[in-house]
Amino acid sequence: MAKKVGQKRSKDARLNSEARRSRRDDDREVTENRELTEDPRLDEFRNSFYQAVLPDLPKIPGFHVCWLTTNNPGDSIARRTRLGYEPIHADEVPGYEAISLKTGEYAGCIGVNEMIAFKLPLHLYEGYMRYSHHELPLQEEQKLRAVKDRIVEEAAQVAKHGARGIIIEEEAGTAELGQDPGAPDFRELHGEV
């Protein structure tokens, strides 16, 4: 067999075998459709963007537990500490020693990367939830109701003077807008009790 110019001949016959050829040399034909269909694409999207990498924290009687980030200057750990949040130390929760931080300001606390486990007394949790998820939204509803009532009054005034007024149609739920249905027990609602 003649040697081609620029081609070295290997002394080991195994390296020149058919099994050791470069895959680029093969003009392989793809025989299967490797494109993802809609369902696998949706699963991939769910897993890539919403994958839970933080373990679920166990319930601690009398406290709400959560993960807080050390990377949010607008909602800092110092601010949360002033509000009553306390870091959870690994010795408080059996079995979580493996994810305790070894160095830094939060050494000995449960943490994963920039996330630190914290606890908040349930009475504070209930108060914060009531304010954030009941009182503030109710105030916004009351503002909307005041605007709606003003529009209805103005339409009635226009109609009194014989002019063709605006017809106001209220959809279901609009009459209840701004009415206080009573705050839920957030501790019970979120399984904290």
C-alpha positions in Angstrom: 0.0 0.0 0.0 1.4 3.4 -1.0 1.7 6.1 1.6 -0.1 9.4 0.8 2.0 12.6 1.0 1.6 14.3 4.5 0.0 11.2 6.0 1.8 9.4 8.7 1.4 5.7 9.0 0.8 4.4 12.5 2.7 1.4 13.8 -0.3 0.3 15.8 -2.9 -1.4 13.6 -5.7 -0.8 16.1 -5.5 3.0 15.4 -6.0 2.4 11.7 -9.0 0.2 12.1 -12.5 1.0 10.9 -13.7 1.4 14.5 -11.3 4.3 15.1 -12.3 6.5 12.2 -13.3 10.0 12.9 -17.1 10.6 13.1 -16.7 13.6 10.9 -15.6 11.3 8.2 -18.9 9.5 8.3 -21.8 11.0 6.3 -24.2 9.7 8.8 -27.9 10.2 8.2 -30.0 11.2 11.2 -32.8 8.6 11.2 -34.8 10.0 14.1 -36.5 13.4 14.6 -34.6 15.0 17.5 -36.7 18.1 17.8 -38.6 18.5 21.0 -42.4 18.4 20.7 -44.6 20.9 22.6 -45.0 18.8 25.8 -41.3 18.1 26.3 -40.6 21.8 25.5 -43.1 22.9 28.2 -41.5 20.5 30.7 -38.0 21.7 29.9 -39.2 25.3 30.3 -40.8 24.5 33.7 -37.7 22.7 34.9 -35.2 25.3 33.7 -36.9 28.4 35.1 -38.9 27.1 38.1 -36.7 24.3 39.4 -36.7 24.2 43.2 -33.1 24.1 44.3 -33.8 25.1 47.9 -35.0 22.4 50.2 -38.3 22.8 52.0 -37.8 24.1 55.4 -39.4 22.2 58.3 -42.1 23.9 60.3 -40.9 25.4 63.6 -43.7 25.7 66.2 -44.6 29.3 66.7 -42.7 30.6 63.7 -43.2 31.1 60.0 -40.1 29.9 58.1 -38.8 31.2 54.8 -35.7 31.8 52.6 -34.3 35.3 52.3 -31.6 36.5 49.9 -28.5 38.4 50.8 -28.4 39.9 47.3 -31.4 42.2 47.3 -30.5 45.8 48.5 -34.2 46.8 48.3 -35.2 44.0 50.8 -32.0 43.5 52.8 -31.4 41.0 55.5 -30.8 44.0 57.9 -34.2 45.4 57.1 -35.8 42.0 57.7 -33.9 41.6 61.0 -35.4 44.9 62.1 -38.8 43.5 61.3 -38.2 40.6 63.6 -36.8 37.9 61.3 -34.2 35.7 62.9 -31.7 33.4 61.0 -32.3 29.7 61.6 -29.2 27.9 63.0 -28.5 24.4 61.9 -28.6 23.1 65.4 -32.2 24.2 65.7 -33.3 21.8 62.9 -32.0 18.3 63.1 -30.9 16.9 59.7 -30.0 20.3 58.2 -26.4 20.4 59.4 -25.2 19.5 55.8 -26.5 22.8 54.4 -25.2 25.0 57.2 -22.9 27.8 56.1 -19.3 27.2 57.2 -17.9 30.7 56.9 -19.0 34.3 56.8 -21.5 36.4 58.7 -24.0 33.6 58.8 -21.7 30.7 59.7 -23.7 28.0 61.4 -27.0 29.1 59.8 -28.9 27.1 57.3 -28.1 28.4 53.8 -27.7 27.6 50.2 -25.5 30.0 48.1 -26.9 33.5 48.8 -30.1 32.2 50.4 -30.4 32.1 54.2 -33.2 30.4 56.2 -35.1 32.7 58.5 -37.9 32.5 61.0 -40.5 35.0 62.0 -42.8 34.8 65.1 -46.3 33.8 63.9 -48.0 36.9 65.4 -45.7 39.2 63.4 -46.3 37.0 60.3 -50.1 37.3 60.7 -49.8 41.1 61.1 -47.6 41.5 58.1 -49.7 39.3 55.9 -52.9 41.0 57.0 -51.5 44.4 56.2 -49.9 43.4 52.8 -52.6 41.1 51.5 -55.8 42.4 53.1 -55.6 46.0 54.3 -53.5 47.5 51.4 -55.6 45.8 48.7 -58.8 46.9 50.4 -57.6 50.5 50.4 -57.0 50.3 46.7 -60.4 48.8 46.2 -62.0 51.6 48.2 -60.2 54.1 46.0 -61.6 52.4 42.9 -65.1 52.3 44.4 -64.9 56.1 45.1 -64.1 56.7 41.5 -66.9 54.4 40.3 -69.4 56.1 42.7 -68.3 59.6 41.4 -68.9 58.5 37.8 -72.3 57.1 38.7 -73.3 60.3 40.5 -72.1 62.5 37.6 -74.1 60.3 35.1 -77.2 60.7 37.3 -76.8 64.5 37.4 -76.5 64.7 33.6 -79.6 62.5 33.3 -81.6 64.7 35.7 -81.1 67.7 33.4 -82.6 65.8 30.5 -79.4 65.3 28.7 -78.5 61.9 27.4 -76.2 60.4 30.0 -73.8 57.6 30.3 -75.1 54.2 30.9 -73.2 52.5 33.7 -73.3 48.8 33.9 -71.8 47.0 36.8 -70.4 43.6 36.3 -70.5 40.8 38.9 -68.4 41.7 42.0 -68.3 45.4 41.4 -70.9 46.1 44.0 -68.7 44.4 46.6 -65.7 46.4 45.6 -64.2 48.1 48.6 -66.4 46.2 51.1 -64.4 44.5 53.8 -65.1 40.8 53.7 -62.9 40.3 56.8 -59.3 39.2 56.7 -58.6 35.5 56.6 -56.4 33.8 59.2 -53.2 33.8 57.2 -51.5 31.3 59.6 -54.2 28.8 59.0 -54.5 29.6 55.3 -50.8 28.8 54.8 -50.7 25.8 57.1 -48.7 27.6 59.9 -51.0 26.6 62.7 
